[in-house]
Amino acid sequence: MIAMLSLASLGALLINFANTYNSYMAYVSVIVLGLGMSGLLTASLYLVNEYSTCESRGFITGIQTFFGVVGILFQTLIGALLYEYVDRSGPFDYFAATGLIVLIITIYIYRNRKQELTNTLITENSIL
């Protein structure tokens, strides 16, 4: 998940270095962005299937899909406004910024969860 967030954000940042829409850098940035986005979708579906019960899996997947669509609509609106009123690279910069924020939050949660698991294992082993 962390690697895919990094790839998606990197791809969004790389688009700033493309001179034209059909330049080499434009193709590279879109490929990197696409790899990150497809990996995020796959990782999120895996996490839903891994950590939800069989009875609630369909409901949780539906909620995830619903908010994914709402997020796409919201991001499209913000991106269009940035493109129109700020700069042509505005939507990509916005996507990269939000991706980096989510990446930082994910790393923070991952480190805290890892520390909690380590403390739990140490406590359980000291009791035995």
Secondary structure by P-SEA (a helix, b strand, c coil): caaaaaaaaaaaaacccccccccaaaaaaaaaaaaaaaaaaaaaaaaaaacccccaaaaaaaaaaaaaaaaaaaaaaaaaaaaaccccaaaaaaaaaaaaaaaaaaaaaaaaaaaaaaaaaaaaaaac
